[in-house]
């Protein structure tokens, strides 16, 4: 690929979401908006290698898409004129419509992008459909890239996206930011999609690689966009802070052969200090906006405790345990309780952690969750109950679908015999 084509690809990644958002606001049709945006991209691919990349490539793409949209509207008007007599009143209405299109496409794109995010994450869609549609429209990932990221077949992802757009059209979902009464529910849906996308990239549930950094990058980009579009929402900054801080560890999370390195064993000199500073700044903003942090803000505060510790031994585990207590009271999630057990074990010892974990054994949501036996195995190992620990590590290895994690767990099981 030529240097110009690489530049066009990078520009497209940045501008695609804004372009589709501006077009969809008027057309009210995501498929048509995508088609018009693709037409603009084709024009760029044809012209920019000859003329050079324009000073404002985003504006150039929007103008090209706008001209294509107006051209389509005028052709539709002419086609209609061949089949029926159009009076002056009808002509006037259509001219007004064309002018409205031009005006709409000249408006700032900030609100349009926010609308598109909320439409892509509408609760009428399944979580899988929301995730695929968001990554396709906002992040500009190809269907192939989304399929590879989530270890799904390309036809499956393509069908999911098509069905999502069809559902939005059939349900006549308005292309708008929700009214205040719906905003909390809809924002929760948006944040959930971004959070799930980041988590799948950070700790892949399946496959040969422990991480898929591209998914982390796309989720983080969405979080940053949302911070700019919703500067008064504490949880938006809480989630972005969490992702910034977690992402800072990516380079330290795997060894030379791709093997996982757990948090307390990581070389903290490899942590990205710029991302940590950005995360701490976003957390400070979240704390300024709300006297009580939500689920994402609390998790960000926990991540910040690790980020502030230069060495693992300096970690403020008492503070982390307290934050997990608050998170557990807010959510009541078995997974949060499992993490809370780990935090309390670091303050009160492995037996305290084991007692908390044993209370979770009957939880239906954790029956096939590999981290339950993994954490329990760790506590048993620290207590010197090696035979029991080995059995737990082997059980955890049988439950995970990630090859790297399975190898790590089997290594820990083998270590129980030495």
C-alpha positions in Angstrom: 0.0 0.0 0.0 1.4 3.5 -0.9 2.1 6.2 1.6 -0.9 8.1 0.4 -3.2 5.1 0.8 -1.9 4.6 4.3 -2.7 8.2 5.1 -6.2 7.8 3.6 -6.8 4.7 5.8 -5.7 6.6 8.9 -7.9 9.6 8.1 -10.8 7.3 7.4 -10.5 5.7 10.8 -10.8 9.1 12.4 -13.4 10.7 10.2 -15.8 7.8 9.4 -17.9 8.0 12.5 -18.4 11.8 12.2 -19.1 11.5 8.5 -21.8 8.8 8.9 -23.3 10.7 11.9 -23.7 13.9 9.9 -25.3 12.0 7.0 -27.5 9.8 9.1 -29.0 12.8 10.9 -30.7 13.9 7.7 -31.3 10.6 5.9 -32.5 8.8 9.1 -31.1 5.7 7.3 -27.8 4.2 8.6 -27.4 2.0 5.5 -27.8 5.0 3.2 -25.4 7.1 5.4 -22.8 4.3 5.2 -23.2 4.1 1.4 -22.7 7.9 1.0 -19.7 7.8 3.2 -18.2 4.9 1.2 -18.8 7.0 -2.0 -16.8 9.8 -0.4 -14.0 7.4 0.5 -13.9 6.1 -3.1 -13.7 9.7 -4.4 -10.7 10.3 -2.0 -9.0 7.1 -3.2 -9.4 8.2 -6.8 -8.4 11.8 -6.4 -6.0 12.2 -3.4 -3.1 10.2 -4.9 -3.2 12.7 -7.9 -4.0 15.9 -6.1 -2.5 15.3 -2.7 -4.3 15.1 0.7 -6.4 18.3 1.3 -5.6 20.5 4.3 -8.9 19.6 5.9 -9.6 16.0 4.8 -12.6 15.6 7.0 -14.3 18.6 5.5 -13.4 17.4 2.0 -15.0 14.0 2.7 -18.1 15.6 4.1 -18.4 17.9 1.1 -18.0 14.9 -1.3 -20.7 12.9 0.6 -23.0 15.9 0.7 -22.7 16.4 -3.0 -23.4 12.7 -3.6 -26.5 12.9 -1.3 -27.8 16.0 -3.1 -27.2 14.3 -6.4 -29.1 11.2 -5.3 -32.0 13.4 -4.0 -32.2 15.3 -7.3 -32.2 12.1 -9.3 -35.0 10.7 -7.2 -36.9 13.9 -7.8 -36.4 13.6 -11.6 -37.4 9.9 -11.6 -40.5 10.8 -9.8 -41.3 13.5 -12.3 -41.3 10.9 -15.1 -44.1 9.0 -13.5 -46.4 11.7 -12.2 -47.1 15.3 -12.8 -45.4 17.5 -10.2 -47.0 20.8 -9.5 -45.2 23.9 -8.4 -46.1 23.3 -4.8 -44.4 19.9 -4.9 -41.4 21.3 -6.7 -41.1 24.0 -4.0 -41.3 21.4 -1.2 -38.5 19.3 -2.8 -36.3 22.4 -3.3 -36.8 23.2 0.4 -35.8 19.6 1.2 -32.6 19.9 -0.8 -31.7 23.1 0.9 -32.4 21.5 4.3 -30.1 18.6 3.3 -27.3 21.1 2.5 -27.9 23.0 5.8 -28.0 19.8 7.8 -24.7 18.5 6.4 -23.0 21.8 7.1 -23.8 21.7 10.8 -21.2 20.9 13.4 -20.8 17.1 13.9 -20.4 16.9 17.7 -24.1 16.3 18.5 -24.4 14.1 15.4 -21.7 11.7 16.7 -23.3 11.5 20.1 -26.7 10.7 18.4 -25.0 7.9 16.4 -23.4 6.4 19.5 -26.8 6.3 21.2 -28.5 4.8 18.2 -25.8 2.2 17.8 -26.1 1.2 21.5 -29.9 1.4 21.6 -31.4 -1.1 24.2 -33.7 -2.5 21.5 -30.6 -4.3 20.2 -28.8 -7.2 21.9 -25.5 -6.5 23.5 -23.7 -8.4 20.7 -25.5 -6.4 18.1 -24.7 -3.1 19.8 -21.1 -3.9 20.1 -20.7 -5.0 16.4 -22.7 -2.0 15.1 -20.7 0.5 17.3 -17.3 -0.8 16.2 -18.5 -0.8 12.6 -20.0 2.7 12.5 -18.1 4.7 15.2 -14.7 3.0 15.2 -14.6 2.2 11.5 -13.5 -1.4 12.0 -14.2 -3.6 9.1 -16.5 -6.6 9.5 -13.4 -8.8 9.1 -11.6 -7.0 11.9 -14.6 -7.2 14.3 -15.0 -10.9 13.5 -11.3 -11.5 14.2 -11.4 -9.5 17.4 -14.3 -11.5 18.9 -13.3 -14.8 17.3 -16.6 -15.0 15.3 -17.0 -15.8 11.7 -17.2 -12.9 9.3 -20.7 -13.9 7.9 -22.0 -14.0 11.5 -20.8 -10.5 12.3 -22.0 -9.2 8.9 -25.5 -10.7 9.6 -25.5 -9.2 13.1 -24.8 -5.7 11.7 -27.4 -6.0 8.9 -30.0 -7.3 11.4 -29.2 -4.5 13.8 -29.7 -1.8 11.2 -32.9 -3.5 10.0 -34.2 -3.6 13.6 -33.5 0.1 14.1 -35.3 0.9 10.8 -38.3 -1.4 11.6 -38.7 -0.1 15.1 -38.4 3.5 13.8 -35.8 4.4 16.3 -35.4 8.2 16.2 -31.9 9.5 15.4 -31.6 11.6 18.5 -30.1 12.0 21.9 -32.6 10.5 24.4 -34.8 12.7 26.5 -33.7 13.2 30.1 -36.0 10.4 31.4 -34.3 7.8 29.1 -30.8 9.2 29.2 -29.6 7.2 32.2 -30.7 3.9 30.8 -29.4 4.7 27.4 -26.1 6.0 28.7 -25.7 2.8 30.8 -26.1 0.8 27.6 -23.5 2.9 25.8 -21.0 2.5 28.6 -21.6 -1.2 28.9 -20.8 -1.8 25.2 -17.5 0.2 25.5 -16.6 -1.6 28.8 -17.3 -5.1 27.3 -15.2 -4.2 24.2 -12.3 -3.1 26.3 -12.5 -6.1 28.6 -12.5 -8.5 25.6 -9.4 -6.8 24.3 -7.7 -6.7 27.8 -8.4 -10.3 28.8 -9.5 -12.3 25.7 -12.1 -14.9 26.7 -11.0 -17.3 23.8 -8.2 -17.9 21.4 -4.4 -18.1 21.5 -3.6 -14.6 22.6 -4.2 -13.3 26.1 -4.9 -9.8 24.8 -6.3 -8.1 21.7 -4.9 -4.6 22.0 -6.8 -3.3 19.0 -10.1 -3.7 20.8 -8.7 -1.9 23.9 -7.6 1.0 21.6 -11.0 1.2 20.0 -12.9 1.2 23.3 -10.5 3.8 24.7 -11.0 6.0 21.7 -14.8 5.7 22.1 -14.4 6.7 25.8 -12.4 9.7 24.9 -14.9 10.8 22.3 -17.7 10.4 24.8 -15.8 12.5 27.4 -15.7 15.3 24.8 -19.4 15.0 24.0 -20.7 14.5 27.5 -18.4 16.6 29.7 -20.8 16.6 32.7 -21.3 12.9 33.1 -19.2 11.4 36.0 -19.4 7.8 34.9 -18.2 8.6 31.3 -15.0 9.9 32.9 -14.9 7.1 35.4 -15.0 4.5 32.6 -12.4 6.3 30.5 -10.2 6.7 33.6 -10.4 2.9 34.2 -9.5 2.1 30.6 -6.6 4.6 30.5 -5.1 3.1 33.6 -5.7 -0.5 32.6 -4.3 0.2 29.1 -1.1 1.6 30.7 -0.1 -1.9 31.7 -0.5 -3.6 28.3 3.2 -3.7 27.5 4.0 -5.3 30.9 1.2 -8.0 30.8 3.0 -10.5 28.6 6.5 -11.9 28.4 8.7 -12.4 25.4 6.7 -15.4 24.1 3.3 -13.9 24.8 2.9 -15.6 28.2 0.7 -13.8 30.7 2.4 -11.9 33.5 0.1 -11.2 36.5 -0.3 -7.8 38.0 1.9 -8.2 41.1 4.7 -9.7 39.0 4.8 -7.0 36.3 7.8 -4.7 35.6 6.1 -1.4 36.5 8.8 0.5 34.6 7.0 -0.7 31.5 3.7 0.9 32.5 2.8 3.8 30.3 3.1 6.9 32.5 1.2 9.2 30.0 -1.8 6.9 30.0 -1.6 6.8 33.8 -1.6 10.6 34.0 -4.5 10.8 31.6 -6.4 8.2 33.7 -5.8 10.0 37.0 -6.9 13.3 35.4 -10.1 11.6 34.2 -10.7 10.1 37.6 -10.3 13.5 39.2 -12.9 14.9 36.8 -15.3 12.1 37.7 -14.8 12.8 41.4 -15.5 16.5 40.8 -18.7 15.8 38.9 -20.2 13.5 41.6 -19.9 13.2 45.3 -20.3 9.4 45.0 -18.6 7.5 42.3 -20.5 4.9 40.3 -19.4 1.4 39.2 -16.9 2.6 36.7 -15.5 5.4 38.9 -15.0 3.0 41.8 -13.1 0.6 39.5 -11.0 3.4 38.2 -10.2 4.4 41.8 -9.1 0.8 42.5 -6.9 0.9 39.3 -5.5 4.2 40.5 -4.3 2.6 43.7 -2.2 0.2 41.7 -1.0 2.9 39.3 0.3 5.1 42.2 2.3 2.2 43.7 5.9 2.3 42.4 6.3 -1.3 43.6 3.8 -4.0 44.3 4.7 -3.9 48.0 3.6 -0.3 48.2 0.1 -1.0 47.1 -2.6 0.5 49.4 -4.6 -2.7 49.8 -6.7 -1.4 52.7 -7.9 1.4 50.4 -8.6 -1.1 47.6 -10.5 -3.4 50.0 -12.6 -0.4 51.1 -13.4 0.5 47.5 -14.4 -3.1 46.7 -16.7 -3.0 49.7 -18.4 0.1 48.2 -18.5 -1.5 44.8 -20.1 -4.7 46.2 -22.7 -2.6 48.0 -23.5 -0.8 44.8 -23.6 -3.8 42.4 -24.0 -7.0 44.4 -22.2 -8.9 41.7 -20.5 -12.3 42.4 -17.5 -11.3 40.2 -17.1 -8.1 42.3 -17.3 -10.3 45.5 -14.6 -12.5 44.1 -12.3 -9.5 43.5 -13.2 -8.2 46.9 -12.1 -11.5 48.5 -8.7 -11.0 46.8 -8.4 -7.5 48.2 -9.3 -8.5 51.7 -6.8 -11.4 51.6 -4.0 -8.9 50.9 -5.0 -7.1 54.1 -6.2 -9.9 56.4 -4.4 -12.9 55.0 -5.3 -15.8 52.7 -7.7 -17.5 55.1 -9.9 -14.4 55.2 -9.9 -14.5 51.4 -10.7 -18.2 51.3 -13.6 -17.7 53.7 -15.1 -15.1 51.4 -14.5 -17.2 48.3 -16.1 -20.3 49.8 -19.3 -18.4 50.3 -19.4 -17.9 46.6 -19.1 -21.6 45.6 -22.9 -22.0 45.2 -23.3 -18.9 43.0 -24.9 -20.0 39.7 -23.1 -17.1 37.8 -19.7 -18.5 38.8 -20.2 -22.2 38.1 -18.3 -22.0 34.8 -16.2 -19.0 35.7 -12.6 -20.1 35.7 -11.3 -17.3 38.0 -13.3 -18.8 40.9 -11.2 -22.0 41.2 -8.1 -20.0 40.1 -8.5 -17.5 43.0 -9.4 -20.3 45.4 -6.3 -22.3 44.3 -4.1 -19.2 45.0 -5.4 -18.9 48.5 -5.0 -22.7 49.2 -1.4 -22.5 47.8 -0.5 -19.7 50.2 -2.0 -21.7 53.0 0.2 -24.7 52.1 -2.7 -26.9 51.1 -1.0 -27.8 47.9 -3.0 -30.9 46.9 -6.2 -29.0 47.0 -4.6 -26.0 45.3 -3.4 -28.2 42.4 -7.0 -29.6 41.9 -8.4 -26.0 41.8 -5.8 -24.8 39.3 -6.5 -27.8 37.0 -10.2 -27.2 37.3 -9.7 -23.5 36.3 -7.6 -24.6 33.3 -10.4 -26.9 32.2 -12.9 -24.0 32.3 -10.9 -21.3 30.4 -11.1 -21.1 26.6 -8.0 -18.9 26.3 -4.9 -21.0 25.5 -2.4 -18.6 27.2 -4.4 -18.6 30.4 -4.8 -22.4 30.3 -1.0 -22.8 30.1 -0.4 -20.4 33.0 -2.9 -22.3 35.2 -1.4 -25.7 34.4 2.0 -24.3 35.3 0.6 -23.2 38.6 -0.9 -26.7 39.1 2.5 -28.3 38.4 4.2 -25.9 40.8 2.1 -27.4 43.6 4.1 -30.6 43.4 7.5 -29.1 44.0 
